[in-house]
Amino acid sequence: MAVPKRKISRAHRGNRRSHLSLQRTQLVRCTNCGAMIRPHTICKACGHYRGRQILRAAND
Ligand SMILES: [Zn+2]
């Protein structure tokens, strides 16, 4: 268990916790079909990644 050497002030504690908030998931547009996808992932709608077809198209 951590034993406090000195009391952390509310401001000091708040400054530390200023980086702890949850971030909204970042989304970018697929360059092939324009769907909103997470960066650095294959597009689920068309199966493209970095301009290349990776997955087979859904209507194949
Ligand atoms: Zn796409």
N, CA, C, O and the ligand as a Tripos MOL2 file, in Angstrom:
@<TRIPOS>MOLECULE
protein
  241   239    61     0     0
PROTEIN
NO_CHARGES

@<TRIPOS>ATOM
      1 N           0.8440   -1.1940    0.0000 N.3       1 MET1
      2 CA          0.0000    0.0000    0.0000 C.3       1 MET1
      3 C           0.8800    1.2450    0.0000 C.2       1 MET1
      4 O           1.8800    1.3140    0.7140 O.2       1 MET1
      5 N           0.4990    2.2080   -0.7980 N.am      2 ALA2
      6 CA          1.2740    3.4430   -0.8860 C.3       2 ALA2
      7 C           1.0390    4.2840    0.3550 C.2       2 ALA2
      8 O          -0.1040    4.5120    0.7500 O.2       2 ALA2
      9 N           2.1180    4.7450    0.9680 N.am      3 VAL3
     10 CA          2.0190    5.5930    2.1490 C.3       3 VAL3
     11 C           2.3830    7.0100    1.7380 C.2       3 VAL3
     12 O           3.4940    7.2380    1.2610 O.2       3 VAL3
     13 N           1.4730    7.9790    1.9120 N.am      4 PRO4
     14 CA          1.7430    9.3340    1.4390 C.3       4 PRO4
     15 C           2.8210   10.0260    2.2530 C.2       4 PRO4
     16 O           2.7320   10.0700    3.4800 O.2       4 PRO4
     17 N           3.8320   10.5630    1.5990 N.am      5 LYS5
     18 CA          4.8630   11.3380    2.2940 C.3       5 LYS5
     19 C           4.3350   12.7340    2.6180 C.2       5 LYS5
     20 O           4.6660   13.3050    3.6580 O.2       5 LYS5
     21 N           3.4990   13.2890    1.7070 N.am      6 ARG6
     22 CA          2.8900   14.5880    1.9580 C.3       6 ARG6
     23 C           1.5440   14.5980    1.2450 C.2       6 ARG6
     24 O           1.3320   13.8450    0.2940 O.2       6 ARG6
     25 N           0.6400   15.4500    1.7050 N.am      7 LYS7
     26 CA         -0.6940   15.5020    1.1220 C.3       7 LYS7
     27 C          -0.6290   16.1120   -0.2750 C.2       7 LYS7
     28 O          -0.0500   17.1800   -0.4760 O.2       7 LYS7
     29 N          -1.2370   15.4090   -1.2400 N.am      8 ILE8
     30 CA         -1.3390   15.9470   -2.5990 C.3       8 ILE8
     31 C          -2.5160   16.9120   -2.6340 C.2       8 ILE8
     32 O          -3.6300   16.5420   -2.2630 O.2       8 ILE8
     33 N          -2.2810   18.1500   -3.0780 N.am      9 SER9
     34 CA         -3.3550   19.1350   -3.1150 C.3       9 SER9
     35 C          -4.3700   18.7710   -4.1880 C.2       9 SER9
     36 O          -4.0730   18.0130   -5.1110 O.2       9 SER9
     37 N          -5.5700   19.3200   -4.0540 N.am     10 ARG10
     38 CA         -6.6020   19.0490   -5.0580 C.3      10 ARG10
     39 C          -6.1430   19.4770   -6.4460 C.2      10 ARG10
     40 O          -6.4420   18.8100   -7.4360 O.2      10 ARG10
     41 N          -5.4140   20.5900   -6.5160 N.am     11 ALA11
     42 CA         -4.9490   21.0730   -7.8220 C.3      11 ALA11
     43 C          -3.9210   20.1100   -8.4010 C.2      11 ALA11
     44 O          -3.9720   19.7900   -9.5890 O.2      11 ALA11
     45 N          -2.9770   19.6400   -7.5620 N.am     12 HIS12
     46 CA         -1.9400   18.7250   -8.0390 C.3      12 HIS12
     47 C          -2.5630   17.4160   -8.5120 C.2      12 HIS12
     48 O          -2.1870   16.8840   -9.5560 O.2      12 HIS12
     49 N          -3.5170   16.8990   -7.7380 N.am     13 ARG13
     50 CA         -4.1960   15.6640   -8.1180 C.3      13 ARG13
     51 C          -4.9760   15.8760   -9.4190 C.2      13 ARG13
     52 O          -4.9700   15.0160  -10.3010 O.2      13 ARG13
     53 N          -5.6450   17.0220   -9.5310 N.am     14 GLY14
     54 CA         -6.4150   17.3030  -10.7360 C.3      14 GLY14
     55 C          -5.5320   17.4390  -11.9600 C.2      14 GLY14
     56 O          -5.8990   16.9950  -13.0480 O.2      14 GLY14
     57 N          -4.3600   18.0560  -11.7860 N.am     15 ASN15
     58 CA         -3.4250   18.1810  -12.9040 C.3      15 ASN15
     59 C          -3.0020   16.8000  -13.3980 C.2      15 ASN15
     60 O          -2.9220   16.5690  -14.6050 O.2      15 ASN15
     61 N          -2.7320   15.8840  -12.4710 N.am     16 ARG16
     62 CA         -2.3210   14.5390  -12.8700 C.3      16 ARG16
     63 C          -3.4540   13.8420  -13.6200 C.2      16 ARG16
     64 O          -3.2240   13.1690  -14.6250 O.2      16 ARG16
     65 N          -4.6860   14.0130  -13.1170 N.am     17 ARG17
     66 CA         -5.8210   13.3070  -13.7150 C.3      17 ARG17
     67 C          -6.3180   13.9780  -15.0000 C.2      17 ARG17
     68 O          -7.2370   13.4650  -15.6370 O.2      17 ARG17
     69 N          -5.7460   15.0840  -15.3840 N.am     18 SER18
     70 CA         -6.2120   15.7750  -16.5860 C.3      18 SER18
     71 C          -5.9790   14.9430  -17.8330 C.2      18 SER18
     72 O          -6.5770   15.2170  -18.8730 O.2      18 SER18
     73 N          -5.1060   13.9130  -17.7520 N.am     19 HIS19
     74 CA         -4.8070   13.0770  -18.9100 C.3      19 HIS19
     75 C          -5.5630   11.7590  -18.8660 C.2      19 HIS19
     76 O          -5.3310   10.9000  -19.7170 O.2      19 HIS19
     77 N          -6.4650   11.5680  -17.9010 N.am     20 LEU20
     78 CA         -7.0810   10.2610  -17.6940 C.3      20 LEU20
     79 C          -8.4420   10.1280  -18.3720 C.2      20 LEU20
     80 O          -9.0470    9.0570  -18.3060 O.2      20 LEU20
     81 N          -8.9370   11.1660  -19.0110 N.am     21 SER21
     82 CA        -10.2750   11.0930  -19.5740 C.3      21 SER21
     83 C         -10.2940   10.1350  -20.7560 C.2      21 SER21
     84 O          -9.2900    9.9700  -21.4480 O.2      21 SER21
     85 N         -11.4490    9.5020  -20.9830 N.am     22 LEU22
     86 CA        -11.6180    8.5990  -22.1190 C.3      22 LEU22
     87 C         -11.7030    9.4180  -23.3930 C.2      22 LEU22
     88 O         -12.3260   10.4790  -23.4260 O.2      22 LEU22
     89 N         -11.0640    8.9060  -24.4510 N.am     23 GLN23
     90 CA        -11.0730    9.5950  -25.7370 C.3      23 GLN23
     91 C         -12.1130    8.9540  -26.6480 C.2      23 GLN23
     92 O         -12.2980    7.7370  -26.6430 O.2      23 GLN23
     93 N         -12.7850    9.7880  -27.4270 N.am     24 ARG24
     94 CA        -13.7140    9.2800  -28.4230 C.3      24 ARG24
     95 C         -12.9160    8.5570  -29.5080 C.2      24 ARG24
     96 O         -11.8330    8.9990  -29.8900 O.2      24 ARG24
     97 N         -13.4660    7.4280  -30.0070 N.am     25 THR25
     98 CA        -12.7950    6.6610  -31.0490 C.3      25 THR25
     99 C         -12.5830    7.5230  -32.2820 C.2      25 THR25
    100 O         -13.5260    8.1330  -32.7850 O.2      25 THR25
    101 N         -11.3510    7.5760  -32.7700 N.am     26 GLN26
    102 CA        -11.0400    8.3730  -33.9550 C.3      26 GLN26
    103 C         -11.5070    7.6310  -35.2060 C.2      26 GLN26
    104 O         -11.3290    6.4190  -35.3240 O.2      26 GLN26
    105 N         -12.1070    8.3750  -36.1370 N.am     27 LEU27
    106 CA        -12.5890    7.7860  -37.3750 C.3      27 LEU27
    107 C         -12.0470    8.5750  -38.5600 C.2      27 LEU27
    108 O         -11.9500    9.8020  -38.5170 O.2      27 LEU27
    109 N         -11.6930    7.8430  -39.6270 N.am     28 VAL28
    110 CA        -11.2800    8.4790  -40.8690 C.3      28 VAL28
    111 C         -12.1090    7.8940  -42.0000 C.2      28 VAL28
    112 O         -12.7130    6.8320  -41.8490 O.2      28 VAL28
    113 N         -12.1380    8.5900  -43.1370 N.am     29 ARG29
    114 CA        -12.9100    8.1060  -44.2690 C.3      29 ARG29
    115 C         -12.0840    7.1020  -45.0710 C.2      29 ARG29
    116 O         -10.9020    7.3310  -45.3280 O.2      29 ARG29
    117 N         -12.7080    5.9890  -45.4650 N.am     30 CYS30
    118 CA        -12.0670    5.0450  -46.3770 C.3      30 CYS30
    119 C         -11.8110    5.7540  -47.6950 C.2      30 CYS30
    120 O         -12.7080    6.3900  -48.2490 O.2      30 CYS30
    121 N         -10.5630    5.6420  -48.2080 N.am     31 THR31
    122 CA        -10.2420    6.3420  -49.4630 C.3      31 THR31
    123 C         -10.9210    5.7010  -50.6500 C.2      31 THR31
    124 O         -11.0320    6.3230  -51.7060 O.2      31 THR31
    125 N         -11.3900    4.4390  -50.4960 N.am     32 ASN32
    126 CA        -12.0120    3.7390  -51.6190 C.3      32 ASN32
    127 C         -13.5180    3.9750  -51.6620 C.2      32 ASN32
    128 O         -14.0560    4.3570  -52.7020 O.2      32 ASN32
    129 N         -14.2090    3.7490  -50.5320 N.am     33 CYS33
    130 CA        -15.6730    3.8210  -50.5650 C.3      33 CYS33
    131 C         -16.2280    4.9570  -49.7120 C.2      33 CYS33
    132 O         -17.4220    5.2450  -49.7870 O.2      33 CYS33
    133 N         -15.3870    5.6150  -48.8960 N.am     34 GLY34
    134 CA        -15.8610    6.7570  -48.1270 C.3      34 GLY34
    135 C         -16.5120    6.4060  -46.8140 C.2      34 GLY34
    136 O         -17.0010    7.2990  -46.1220 O.2      34 GLY34
    137 N         -16.5410    5.1240  -46.4360 N.am     35 ALA35
    138 CA        -17.1360    4.7400  -45.1560 C.3      35 ALA35
    139 C         -16.2410    5.2140  -44.0160 C.2      35 ALA35
    140 O         -15.0340    5.3690  -44.1990 O.2      35 ALA35
    141 N         -16.8250    5.4460  -42.8380 N.am     36 MET36
    142 CA        -16.0500    5.8560  -41.6750 C.3      36 MET36
    143 C         -15.4370    4.6160  -41.0250 C.2      36 MET36
    144 O         -16.1540    3.7040  -40.6150 O.2      36 MET36
    145 N         -14.0980    4.5890  -40.9350 N.am     37 ILE37
    146 CA        -13.3970    3.4390  -40.3760 C.3      37 ILE37
    147 C         -12.3620    3.9410  -39.3870 C.2      37 ILE37
    148 O         -11.9840    5.1120  -39.4220 O.2      37 ILE37
    149 N         -11.8960    3.0550  -38.4970 N.am     38 ARG38
    150 CA        -10.8000    3.4020  -37.5970 C.3      38 ARG38
    151 C          -9.5030    3.4220  -38.3830 C.2      38 ARG38
    152 O          -9.3310    2.6010  -39.2840 O.2      38 ARG38
    153 N          -8.5760    4.3380  -38.0750 N.am     39 PRO39
    154 CA         -7.3290    4.4160  -38.8240 C.3      39 PRO39
    155 C          -6.5060    3.1460  -38.6890 C.2      39 PRO39
    156 O          -6.5630    2.4680  -37.6630 O.2      39 PRO39
    157 N          -5.7370    2.8230  -39.7330 N.am     40 HIS40
    158 CA         -4.8300    1.6770  -39.7750 C.3      40 HIS40
    159 C          -5.5780    0.3530  -39.6980 C.2      40 HIS40
    160 O          -5.0340   -0.6350  -39.2060 O.2      40 HIS40
    161 N          -6.8230    0.3210  -40.1800 N.am     41 THR41
    162 CA         -7.5770   -0.9190  -40.2250 C.3      41 THR41
    163 C          -8.1280   -1.1200  -41.6270 C.2      41 THR41
    164 O          -8.2920   -0.1660  -42.3880 O.2      41 THR41
    165 N          -8.4150   -2.3910  -41.9630 N.am     42 ILE42
    166 CA         -9.0500   -2.7020  -43.2360 C.3      42 ILE42
    167 C         -10.4930   -2.2200  -43.1850 C.2      42 ILE42
    168 O         -11.1690   -2.3750  -42.1680 O.2      42 ILE42
    169 N         -10.9590   -1.6380  -44.2770 N.am     43 CYS43
    170 CA        -12.3450   -1.1770  -44.3520 C.3      43 CYS43
    171 C         -13.2630   -2.3930  -44.4020 C.2      43 CYS43
    172 O         -13.0930   -3.2640  -45.2550 O.2      43 CYS43
    173 N         -14.2400   -2.4570  -43.4870 N.am     44 LYS44
    174 CA        -15.1520   -3.6000  -43.4600 C.3      44 LYS44
    175 C         -16.1450   -3.5530  -44.6220 C.2      44 LYS44
    176 O         -16.6530   -4.5860  -45.0570 O.2      44 LYS44
    177 N         -16.4120   -2.3550  -45.1150 N.am     45 ALA45
    178 CA        -17.4320   -2.2200  -46.1450 C.3      45 ALA45
    179 C         -16.9230   -2.7160  -47.4930 C.2      45 ALA45
    180 O         -17.6490   -3.4020  -48.2120 O.2      45 ALA45
    181 N         -15.6580   -2.3720  -47.8510 N.am     46 CYS46
    182 CA        -15.1680   -2.7270  -49.1820 C.3      46 CYS46
    183 C         -13.9130   -3.5860  -49.1270 C.2      46 CYS46
    184 O         -13.4840   -4.0840  -50.1680 O.2      46 CYS46
    185 N         -13.2990   -3.7830  -47.9490 N.am     47 GLY47
    186 CA        -12.1510   -4.6830  -47.8520 C.3      47 GLY47
    187 C         -10.8550   -4.0920  -48.3370 C.2      47 GLY47
    188 O          -9.9180   -4.8420  -48.6110 O.2      47 GLY47
    189 N         -10.7500   -2.7570  -48.4590 N.am     48 HIS48
    190 CA         -9.5260   -2.1290  -48.9280 C.3      48 HIS48
    191 C          -8.6750   -1.6610  -47.7570 C.2      48 HIS48
    192 O          -9.1990   -1.3110  -46.7000 O.2      48 HIS48
    193 N          -7.3860   -1.6560  -47.9460 N.am     49 TYR49
    194 CA         -6.4600   -1.0510  -46.9820 C.3      49 TYR49
    195 C          -5.2950   -0.4850  -47.7540 C.2      49 TYR49
    196 O          -4.6780   -1.1980  -48.5460 O.2      49 TYR49
    197 N          -4.9740    0.7900  -47.5430 N.am     50 ARG50
    198 CA         -3.8900    1.4880  -48.2330 C.3      50 ARG50
    199 C          -3.9950    1.3190  -49.7470 C.2      50 ARG50
    200 O          -3.0000    1.0800  -50.4320 O.2      50 ARG50
    201 N          -5.2130    1.4470  -50.2500 N.am     51 GLY51
    202 CA         -5.4110    1.4380  -51.6900 C.3      51 GLY51
    203 C          -5.4060    0.0710  -52.3380 C.2      51 GLY51
    204 O          -5.5130   -0.0260  -53.5600 O.2      51 GLY51
    205 N          -5.2850   -0.9910  -51.5530 N.am     52 ARG52
    206 CA         -5.2790   -2.3370  -52.1450 C.3      52 ARG52
    207 C          -6.4590   -3.1430  -51.6110 C.2      52 ARG52
    208 O          -6.8930   -2.9550  -50.4750 O.2      52 ARG52
    209 N          -6.9810   -4.0660  -52.4690 N.am     53 GLN53
    210 CA         -8.0540   -4.9650  -52.0500 C.3      53 GLN53
    211 C          -7.4500   -6.0580  -51.1780 C.2      53 GLN53
    212 O          -6.6060   -6.8220  -51.6460 O.2      53 GLN53
    213 N          -7.8650   -6.1450  -49.9250 N.am     54 ILE54
    214 CA         -7.3430   -7.1530  -49.0040 C.3      54 ILE54
    215 C          -8.3490   -8.2710  -48.8210 C.2      54 ILE54
    216 O          -8.0080   -9.4460  -48.9570 O.2      54 ILE54
    217 N          -9.5940   -7.9120  -48.5110 N.am     55 LEU55
    218 CA        -10.6540   -8.9030  -48.3260 C.3      55 LEU55
    219 C         -11.4730   -8.9870  -49.6080 C.2      55 LEU55
    220 O         -11.5370   -8.0430  -50.3960 O.2      55 LEU55
    221 N         -12.1020  -10.1600  -49.7930 N.am     56 ARG56
    222 CA        -13.0010  -10.2700  -50.9350 C.3      56 ARG56
    223 C         -14.2220   -9.4010  -50.6900 C.2      56 ARG56
    224 O         -14.6790   -9.2700  -49.5540 O.2      56 ARG56
    225 N         -14.7540   -8.8050  -51.7580 N.am     57 ALA57
    226 CA        -15.9240   -7.9380  -51.6190 C.3      57 ALA57
    227 C         -17.1170   -8.7600  -51.1260 C.2      57 ALA57
    228 O         -17.1960   -9.9620  -51.3830 O.2      57 ALA57
    229 N         -18.0460   -8.1090  -50.4150 N.am     58 ALA58
    230 CA        -19.1670   -8.8130  -49.8010 C.3      58 ALA58
    231 C         -20.0770   -9.4390  -50.8460 C.2      58 ALA58
    232 O         -20.6770  -10.4860  -50.6010 O.2      58 ALA58
    233 N         -20.1860   -8.7930  -52.0380 N.am     59 ASN59
    234 CA        -21.1010   -9.3150  -53.0560 C.3      59 ASN59
    235 C         -20.3770  -10.1830  -54.0760 C.2      59 ASN59
    236 O         -20.8780  -10.3590  -55.1860 O.2      59 ASN59
    237 N         -19.2220  -10.7270  -53.7390 N.am     60 ASP60
    238 CA        -18.4600  -11.5840  -54.6480 C.3      60 ASP60
    239 C         -19.0820  -12.9760  -54.6980 C.2      60 ASP60
    240 O         -18.5860  -13.8490  -55.4090 O.2      60 ASP60
    241 ZN        -14.0540    1.1480  -47.9360 Zn       61 ZN61
@<TRIPOS>BOND
     1     1     2 1
     2     2     3 1
     3     3     4 2
     4     3     5 am
     5     5     6 1
     6     6     7 1
     7     7     8 2
     8     7     9 am
     9     9    10 1
    10    10    11 1
    11    11    12 2
    12    11    13 am
    13    13    14 1
    14    14    15 1
    15    15    16 2
    16    15    17 am
    17    17    18 1
    18    18    19 1
    19    19    20 2
    20    19    21 am
    21    21    22 1
    22    22    23 1
    23    23    24 2
    24    23    25 am
    25    25    26 1
    26    26    27 1
    27    27    28 2
    28    27    29 am
    29    29    30 1
    30    30    31 1
    31    31    32 2
    32    31    33 am
    33    33    34 1
    34    34    35 1
    35    35    36 2
    36    35    37 am
    37    37    38 1
    38    38    39 1
    39    39    40 2
    40    39    41 am
    41    41    42 1
    42    42    43 1
    43    43    44 2
    44    43    45 am
    45    45    46 1
    46    46    47 1
    47    47    48 2
    48    47    49 am
    49    49    50 1
    50    50    51 1
    51    51    52 2
    52    51    53 am
    53    53    54 1
    54    54    55 1
    55    55    56 2
    56    55    57 am
    57    57    58 1
    58    58    59 1
    59    59    60 2
    60    59    61 am
    61    61    62 1
    62    62    63 1
    63    63    64 2
    64    63    65 am
    65    65    66 1
    66    66    67 1
    67    67    68 2
    68    67    69 am
    69    69    70 1
    70    70    71 1
    71    71    72 2
    72    71    73 am
    73    73    74 1
    74    74    75 1
    75    75    76 2
    76    75    77 am
    77    77    78 1
    78    78    79 1
    79    79    80 2
    80    79    81 am
    81    81    82 1
    82    82    83 1
    83    83    84 2
    84    83    85 am
    85    85    86 1
    86    86    87 1
    87    87    88 2
    88    87    89 am
    89    89    90 1
    90    90    91 1
    91    91    92 2
    92    91    93 am
    93    93    94 1
    94    94    95 1
    95    95    96 2
    96    95    97 am
    97    97    98 1
    98    98    99 1
    99    99   100 2
   100    99   101 am
   101   101   102 1
   102   102   103 1
   103   103   104 2
   104   103   105 am
   105   105   106 1
   106   106   107 1
   107   107   108 2
   108   107   109 am
   109   109   110 1
   110   110   111 1
   111   111   112 2
   112   111   113 am
   113   113   114 1
   114   114   115 1
   115   115   116 2
   116   115   117 am
   117   117   118 1
   118   118   119 1
   119   119   120 2
   120   119   121 am
   121   121   122 1
   122   122   123 1
   123   123   124 2
   124   123   125 am
   125   125   126 1
   126   126   127 1
   127   127   128 2
   128   127   129 am
   129   129   130 1
   130   130   131 1
   131   131   132 2
   132   131   133 am
   133   133   134 1
   134   134   135 1
   135   135   136 2
   136   135   137 am
   137   137   138 1
   138   138   139 1
   139   139   140 2
   140   139   141 am
   141   141   142 1
   142   142   143 1
   143   143   144 2
   144   143   145 am
   145   145   146 1
   146   146   147 1
   147   147   148 2
   148   147   149 am
   149   149   150 1
   150   150   151 1
   151   151   152 2
   152   151   153 am
   153   153   154 1
   154   154   155 1
   155   155   156 2
   156   155   157 am
   157   157   158 1
   158   158   159 1
   159   159   160 2
   160   159   161 am
   161   161   162 1
   162   162   163 1
   163   163   164 2
   164   163   165 am
   165   165   166 1
   166   166   167 1
   167   167   168 2
   168   167   169 am
   169   169   170 1
   170   170   171 1
   171   171   172 2
   172   171   173 am
   173   173   174 1
   174   174   175 1
   175   175   176 2
   176   175   177 am
   177   177   178 1
   178   178   179 1
   179   179   180 2
   180   179   181 am
   181   181   182 1
   182   182   183 1
   183   183   184 2
   184   183   185 am
   185   185   186 1
   186   186   187 1
   187   187   188 2
   188   187   189 am
   189   189   190 1
   190   190   191 1
   191   191   192 2
   192   191   193 am
   193   193   194 1
   194   194   195 1
   195   195   196 2
   196   195   197 am
   197   197   198 1
   198   198   199 1
   199   199   200 2
   200   199   201 am
   201   201   202 1
   202   202   203 1
   203   203   204 2
   204   203   205 am
   205   205   206 1
   206   206   207 1
   207   207   208 2
   208   207   209 am
   209   209   210 1
   210   210   211 1
   211   211   212 2
   212   211   213 am
   213   213   214 1
   214   214   215 1
   215   215   216 2
   216   215   217 am
   217   217   218 1
   218   218   219 1
   219   219   220 2
   220   219   221 am
   221   221   222 1
   222   222   223 1
   223   223   224 2
   224   223   225 am
   225   225   226 1
   226   226   227 1
   227   227   228 2
   228   227   229 am
   229   229   230 1
   230   230   231 1
   231   231   232 2
   232   231   233 am
   233   233   234 1
   234   234   235 1
   235   235   236 2
   236   235   237 am
   237   237   238 1
   238   238   239 1
   239   239   240 2
@<TRIPOS>SUBSTRUCTURE
     1 MET1         2 RESIDUE 1 A MET
     2 ALA2         6 RESIDUE 1 A ALA
     3 VAL3        10 RESIDUE 1 A VAL
     4 PRO4        14 RESIDUE 1 A PRO
     5 LYS5        18 RESIDUE 1 A LYS
     6 ARG6        22 RESIDUE 1 A ARG
     7 LYS7        26 RESIDUE 1 A LYS
     8 ILE8        30 RESIDUE 1 A ILE
     9 SER9        34 RESIDUE 1 A SER
    10 ARG10       38 RESIDUE 1 A ARG
    11 ALA11       42 RESIDUE 1 A ALA
    12 HIS12       46 RESIDUE 1 A HIS
    13 ARG13       50 RESIDUE 1 A ARG
    14 GLY14       54 RESIDUE 1 A GLY
    15 ASN15       58 RESIDUE 1 A ASN
    16 ARG16       62 RESIDUE 1 A ARG
    17 ARG17       66 RESIDUE 1 A ARG
    18 SER18       70 RESIDUE 1 A SER
    19 HIS19       74 RESIDUE 1 A HIS
    20 LEU20       78 RESIDUE 1 A LEU
    21 SER21       82 RESIDUE 1 A SER
    22 LEU22       86 RESIDUE 1 A LEU
    23 GLN23       90 RESIDUE 1 A GLN
    24 ARG24       94 RESIDUE 1 A ARG
    25 THR25       98 RESIDUE 1 A THR
    26 GLN26      102 RESIDUE 1 A GLN
    27 LEU27      106 RESIDUE 1 A LEU
    28 VAL28      110 RESIDUE 1 A VAL
    29 ARG29      114 RESIDUE 1 A ARG
    30 CYS30      118 RESIDUE 1 A CYS
    31 THR31      122 RESIDUE 1 A THR
    32 ASN32      126 RESIDUE 1 A ASN
    33 CYS33      130 RESIDUE 1 A CYS
    34 GLY34      134 RESIDUE 1 A GLY
    35 ALA35      138 RESIDUE 1 A ALA
    36 MET36      142 RESIDUE 1 A MET
    37 ILE37      146 RESIDUE 1 A ILE
    38 ARG38      150 RESIDUE 1 A ARG
    39 PRO39      154 RESIDUE 1 A PRO
    40 HIS40      158 RESIDUE 1 A HIS
    41 THR41      162 RESIDUE 1 A THR
    42 ILE42      166 RESIDUE 1 A ILE
    43 CYS43      170 RESIDUE 1 A CYS
    44 LYS44      174 RESIDUE 1 A LYS
    45 ALA45      178 RESIDUE 1 A ALA
    46 CYS46      182 RESIDUE 1 A CYS
    47 GLY47      186 RESIDUE 1 A GLY
    48 HIS48      190 RESIDUE 1 A HIS
    49 TYR49      194 RESIDUE 1 A TYR
    50 ARG50      198 RESIDUE 1 A ARG
    51 GLY51      202 RESIDUE 1 A GLY
    52 ARG52      206 RESIDUE 1 A ARG
    53 GLN53      210 RESIDUE 1 A GLN
    54 ILE54      214 RESIDUE 1 A ILE
    55 LEU55      218 RESIDUE 1 A LEU
    56 ARG56      222 RESIDUE 1 A ARG
    57 ALA57      226 RESIDUE 1 A ALA
    58 ALA58      230 RESIDUE 1 A ALA
    59 ASN59      234 RESIDUE 1 A ASN
    60 ASP60      238 RESIDUE 1 A ASP
    61 ZN61       241 GROUP 0 **** ****
